[in-house]
Structures are given as C-alpha cells and as structure tokens.
C-alpha cells in the first residue's frame, strides 16, 4: 500500500521531485550508470533518461504536438536526428538517432555496442589515443574530427558519421 | 472538424462486440472461452454442446459459392437486405443467426473494420469477407504517441496490402491509424486498385513524399487524401506537381502535418482544377499571401486549414477579409500554425457560420480571442491552447452555447509551473456549455468542486479527459485527493464511455469507477491508485471496458488475475511501470491461450528487473505474431 505518498505535503508548486515516495516506481528503471561529469551538466534533453523533473511521455501530449510545441525543450525531445554511421571494415551502414544521446560518451557507448568494438570514447576525447578516428560530415559537406565542438553544436551540424581505423 | 468526427467514429469501439470469431466471449462472459472458440480449420472442443448457437465458419472455396440449399431465393433476398445494414455491430449480430446469414453477411460486408491489426490475419479476414471496398485498420496502442513504446514495434501495413492487392481489386478506401506504412506500400496501393478513391493516414509513419507522389500520380479517381498527425519524411519530391493534368475528383486534401515545403504554384493550379474540393488543410509552409491566392480559387471550401497564417517577405498587403467573406460555406477552420495575431480579424466574416475552430497551434491571448469567439455562437468543436487563460474560457462559455467538444492543450507541457488555466475555466465552461459531450483539459491545478460541477451541469458528457499535469496533485483548495471529482463524473454522467484520470487518486476513485462506470469503454490511468484493489474494482466492475491503458501505478499480479474473466472482451490492456512480474504475466498467458501477451523492454535497458517494464496484451486468433522485434517477448501459453 502506498500510504507514504499520501502523508507527504504536496503543494501545488514544487521545484523538486513531485510525488515523493511514489518515485520508487520510477527510480528503478532506466538509470544510466556512467554519466561523465561534463555531460551531467549538459542542457541537451534526453528522451529516455529520468531527469529530476521530467518523465518520459508525461504530460501526455502526443509527440506530434510536442514537435510543434512553443517550448524548445519539447521540440528537441521529439526531433529525430538520424544519421548514417559507417565503420571501416564493417559491411553494413547503421543509423543512429543523435537526439537520443546525451553527449559524446553516451554516443560512444552506443557506437561501441552497435559495431561490437572498443576505443571510440577514447578517440573522442583524444584523437591520438586510440586506433579509431571518428569523423563526421557537417552541413557544409566538410569532414571534421568528432569530439572537438560542444555536443549541441555537433548534433546540429552532423549529417553522417564515419569511424575510420 | 471532419477528421475529428471520423477519428471519433474510429475510436468508438467495435460497438462492444468481439472480433470476427471470438463469439463465446460475449455470449458467456464468466467462462474462460479458450475451449469454445471456433475458427476455420480448427476443431471445436469441450463446449460443443453450446456451439449449436455458435456457427462454425465454413471455409469458402475460391470459386463462386454454390449453395446446396433449396431456399436460394431467400438467401438472395437476404443479401439484398443486408446491403443496407451498415453498422458493424448490427452486422456482427446478423452473422450469428445461422450459417446462411453468416454467409450472406460475409458476402455483403463492404466496410471492414479491424481495431487491432494483430487480432486477425489478413488471410483470415479476406477469406471470410470477399467483397470489401473500404478498410479501416488500426495498429499501435495509443500510448505509443507518448514515446512509451520503442520505435519499430510493428503494425506494418505491408502484409495487409500484399494480401488485399489480390483479394480486393475493387478496394476504394483505406483508413489507417497508428500503422507503419512505407513508400513501397503506397506505390503498390496506387498500382493495385484502379478505382482507389480515399486514403486517410492518421498518426502513421514510415514513408515520405516519394510515397505521396505515387498516390498523386497514379490514383486517377482519388477523392480524399487526408494526412493527419502523420510523419512524412522529406524526400525532396514535389508531390503536388504529380497530380495529373486536367480536372481532378479531389474533395479533400489535408496535409497540414507534412513538414516539407510545397510548390505553391502547383498547388494553386491543382486547386483551380479541382471543382469538387471542399476540404483543404495546408501546412505551415504556406504563408498567408499564398493562402489568399488559394482561397480566391476555392470559395466553395467547407473546411480550411490556413497554414502558417503569417506573412513572408514579399507577401503584398491583401484584402484577406474579403477572401474569407467569399467563403460562404466555410464551417471548419484550423491551421494558424505561426499566427500573427494582427491577421486574426480577417476571419470575422466566417465566425458566425463556424461549427468547428482549431486554435490549438495558435499562441493567442484572451484579448485576442474574445472578438473572434464572441461571434462564434454556432461553434460545436473548439480546440485551443491554454494561452487564452481562464478568462478566454469564460468568453467561450459566454457565447458558445452549442459547444459539444472542447480541447484545451498546454502551451508549456511541464510539471511544476504556474498554469494559465484552472478550475475557474472548467467551472465556467460547465456553466455556459451545457451540451458538452467531450472534453480534454490540461491544467496545473484543479478542484473537486469544479469537476463535480461539470458532472452535474453537463449530463451529456461521453468523454471526460482531465490531465492535471503535476503528478499526484491534490485539490489545491481543500488538499483532498481528486477521488470525489472523478467519482461524481462516473456517477452523474450516465453516458460516459471514455475517461482519463489524473491528480492524486486513491483506490476510492477506482471503486467509484467500478461501481458507476458501467458504460466506460476506454480508461486511461497514470500515477494513480494505492494498491491492487484499485485495479480490481475496475476489472470487476466495468463490463463494457475495451481499452485499458495504465502507467506508473502500483497495480500488480493479483490485480491482473482479477480480470481473467474479461480480457477476451477487450481490445487491449496496456500496463507500463506498474508492479507486474514476469511470473504474473506468464500466469495470464497460461490461463488465456488466445491472448497475445507481449512484454516490451526499452532499448538499452540492461537490468533484468523483477518487474515487467511494459505489458501489452490483446486477444488474437493468430497466436504470437512473427514480426515482433527483439525487444518484445511474447509469453507463451505453454510456459
């Protein structure tokens, strides 16, 4: 019985976690354990993670409407930023949604999982430290080394990704 | 709005009758019907004694049916009569009378409604119904709209289309909701049905302007092309230019959700050569200047979506008022995607005739709304943003005495902010709009008193969806839970069929729903309830329940068990972030072999919890689907 929830003073305007004890239901799921310090402070919204005051799919405004929202955060949340990713030596192209990642290390983890390899996060931090060179094609058609510009700038300009060896 | 009425018809459930062959579920609700379900090719089992009242579907050969019965004349008469029977509920009932009626009904059903694309296979459907002209097909559950379901879950149109391309050459109309549609599908559709007339895609995705180009160019009889809240990728194809030269049959062209730029010159020419065009809804890339040029070519329009309603550089100052004044038949207005409020007065001439007005993308204030709304005395459907505040709603209540449907959307869909609308707006609406049938209201604070007032003032309410955006919010005046308010709604609104609850709710609220909500078909629950008892009240108390969607509520396996007697009567059950365990879900799967019990994981979720992230289950004649992605586990009856 969730009596704890009723005993808490829930005033209408709160800055902290709403619901108090009932958050037990929310806490257990989808917690990403590795959050590097600089990305914890990133303002980029992530669709899947439970941030302090945001829950997936709540309030229930359908994603179509959120996309047209006047609220920048809502729009970012729902925009899909699919880019093609190729890796030297891998037979297939993959697609990933950049908007779903919080930062470079999150992206690196996803790429490592996608291609079954290691060393991409090192490459993003320091270009010489790993066998990989992740590069991306920007809006002007130029190929740049990934990891130099701030994350938000990167996802706005990246059109495709290539992991060179 | 036409599409809203059509959507409402679509979301009205299968007239409370079970799908094609699951007869015994409705005939004998208290029994587990696994043994009694008859289907083509499979044998009926233990309930054969009662199966005399359940016709066994006879496999129909491909060639024209040869009746061995002496009353062939009677059967022909029956077929002619049944042509007039349009309601699918009536048709389902007629098909149960006897074999001959079953056959006649199957031969004469021209509109096929499939509420869940996985409940029945395309082969089974086309084997039974031979002469279908119109298809309505629904896929994903509604919570997929809120990103609660990972992409690529399913609901593909392709398998349906590939079967129908040969089975229904005379198909004229296809209406899809929450389905995944590809460009190749649209190409095949355009090429397979020479008489194709109407395509409606609601909340669909998976295709782009390439697909639209096929439809435009190849469907020579096309009357309706309606894209509603559908994602269309930009393939850089000028699909508007793909419509053939010469006069078209177009009656409705709705593409306000298509995000790509439009060749406005081609659109003007298209409108000019479409004399039957009554409904035109433009996307946000059409400026008000372009709108003007379109409107003067189509004064016969009844439904208009205005596009951006703002001007581009180079748009001359035009007499927008006269353009609107010329549209004497205009009854439905929407659009205003990037509105410049200075242009609002242009619509004054049509206000008095409007029955439907959609301002839900227009960030306007109460002051800007008032001069408009004070003339809209015939208005029946009104969608708006909460930017108009309680004051704006009071203005609506003062004038719109005919209002049937109100939707108030949040301009800022966050918790923990000050909201512009509250119980004051709701109260005003309840007092001014006594004929209200349907309401969707987003707010940050609410009181039981206002909800109770609405329950008493608006006895015709069929749809009550209140979304208090802060989770677990109490009545902000009394500090009480919102139980009494929702209790009053189910108690006093005797026609209520759809309910969405929010705010702090205890099991008491659910006891009210179970006790009084006897007609409720659709129930949406989020962050509510104390214990299993809450859900039990609902499952045991609501005999008409068809669609139940629950998230983040403390309901567990015991509660799930309490619905066993009823699940075969339902379209689906969705429970996410509740207290269900894998074992509990397995037990359901074992007890109900005709339910497809899907356990859905979110991508990237490594932790194997004891709790199930998402349970989505639905009745089906086909067993587990073969197109499930790897993040979906379908629990089998045999463990």
Interface residues (C-beta under 8 A of the other chain):
Chain A: X1 X2 X3 X5 X6 X10 X12 X13 X14 X15 X18 X19 X20 X22 X25 X26 X28 X29 X30 X32 X47 X48 X53 X54 X55 X56 X57 X58 X59 X60 X61 X62 X63 X64 X65 X66 X68 X69 X70 X71 X73 X74 X78
Chain B: X143 X145 X146 X147 X148 X203 X229 X231 X257 X337 X360 X361 X363 X409 X410 X411 X412 X413 X414 X415 X416 X418 X442 X444 X445 X467 X469 X470 X471 X472 X473 X474 X476 X481 X504 X506 X524 X526 X527 X529 X530 X531 X551 X552 X553 X554 X577 X578 X579 X602 X604 X605 X607 X609 X611 X613
